[in-house]
Amino acid sequence: MIGAFVYQYILGYSAVLLMALNLQKKEEIICKIHETATRAVSVVVATLDGIAVNEVTKLRKEARDIGVCVHVIRNTLMRKVIENTPLACLREILTGQNIVAFSMNQPRDSARIFVKFTKNHEHFKIKGAVFEGKFIPASKINLLSDLPNHKEAIFRLITIMKTSSIGSLIHILHILSNQKQ
């Protein structure tokens, strides 16, 4: 192509190739991504080096199907997006070519998509994530990806409550039977 001056920005679901962005286009990108970032319940950042475009397209489709917004954006623009937000802790890892996933429904969704993608693509490395304003390093990304969804959490709570009530009932019956003897 034209060389190093051609940048690809993925905005929503369409790609725009530009030699240089004017200020108005940059502001539009920042506004759109900032809106997504403020609605996101978690955000995950990964390196994009060595990943083919068709693989990124598959990743984006899979992510879109479960309510995860995936963007490839210049680091300088991403820094402006996260400025004065709970995502500001991502500033340190915004180096190189990155892909950013915003979970819109469940906090674990973007982490799960990226962890799954990492298993099949050795060059794809997760750099870190943010959940509830706290930075999660790549080494602990499984803490986020293994979170239960809402239904699973309720099921676990009910199971624990059932188990503890049955245990208490058995304990009370045991005490009563010992007192009668």
N, C-alpha and C positions, 0 to 999 in steps of 0.2 A: 504494500500500500504506500501511502505517502510518507511513512516513517514514524518516528517517535512522537510526532506532534498530533497524531490521530488518537483520540481517546474514545473509549466506548463507555457510555453511561447506560445503565439499565434502569429505566424509569418505569415503575409499575410492571407492565408486561411487554413493553416495546423497547427496542434498542435504538439509540440515536447516535450516529457517528458524527463527530464534530472535530474540526481542526483546532479551534480555540473557542472557548465559551465566552460569550459576552456576559457582562454583569447581570443582566436581566435573566438569562438562562441559569446562571449560577444561583441566583436568588430563588428561582422556581424550583430547582433541584433541592436546595436547602429547605425550603418551605414544605415540599412534598415529603421528604424523608423525615423532617422534624415532626410533622403531623403523625406519621407512622410510628416514630420513636416514642412519642408521648402516649400513644395508645397501647404500646407493646407491654406485655407482662414480663418478658425476658428478652435478652439480646445475646447472640453468640457471634463471635468474630473468628474467621479462619483464613489461612493463607490460600491464595489461588494459584500459586506458582506451579507449573507443570500439569495443569488440568486443562483438558481439551474443551472447547466451546460446547460441543454436543453433550459432554458430560455435565457441564454447568446447566445447560438447558433441561436435561433430565432431572437434575437436582431441583431446579426451580419449579418444574411442573409438580414433582412429588411434594414439595414444600407448599405450594399454592393449594394443593388438594386438601391439606389439613390446616389451613389458615395461617401459614407462615409466609411473611413477606421477605424476599431475598433481594438484596441490592448489591451491586458492585459500584462503588463510588470512590472518587479520589479522596485520599486521606485528609487533604486540606479542607475539603468540603464537609467531610464527616466530622472533623474537629469542630467546625462551626455548628453543625447539627447538635452535637452533644454538649456544647458549651452551656453552662449554667443549668444542667439537667442531672438527674440521678445517674445518667450514663457517662458522666465526665470521667469516671475512673477507667474508661476504655482508652483514654488519650495515649497512655504509654505504649499500648500494643498496636497502635495504628501506624505501622511501617510496612513497606512493601505493598504488593498487590493483595487486597483483601476482599473477602465476600462477607456480608453482614446479613444475619437472619434475625428477623423480629417475630417473636411468637405473639400472636394476637389473641389466642384463646387459652391454651394451657401453657404454663411456664416451661414444661419439659419438651414441647414440640420441636423447637429449633435445635435444641441440644441433641435430641434423638435423631433428627434428620442428619445432622452433621456427624454424629458418632457412627451412624450406619454407613454414611458415605465414606468416612475415614477407613472403615474396614476393607473396602474395595479399592481404595486409591491411596497408595503409600505417600504420595507427595502432598496430599491434602492434610494440613495440620491445623487443629483447633488451637487458637491463641488464648482465648478466654471468653468469659461471659459475664453478664450482669443480671442479677435477680434481686428485686426489692432494694435496689440502690447499692448492692454489695458486689464487689468484683469476685468472680470465681475463676481461679487459674485453670489452665488446660488440664493439669494433673488431677483436678477434682471435678471435672466436667460431668462425671458419672453421677455425682450427687444431684445434679440438676436433671440429667436425662432419665434417672431412675425414680424421680418423683411420681407418686401415683396421681392419676387424674381425679376429678371430683367424685365420680362414681366409685372408683377403687378405694378412695380414702373413706368414704361413707361405709362401704362394705367392710373394710378393715376395722373401723370403729365399732360397727354392729357386732362383728365377730368377737372382738375383744370384750365388749360388754356382755355378750352371751356367755362367753367362756368364764368371765369373772363371776357372773351371777350364778351359773351352774356350779362353779367351784364353791361359792359362798353357801349355796343351798346344800351341797353335799357336806360341807363342814358343819353347818347348823344341824343337819339330820344326824350326823355322827355324834355330835355333842348331846343331842336329845336322846339318842339311843343308849349312850353311856350313862346318862342320868337315870333312865328308867331301870337299868340293870342294877 
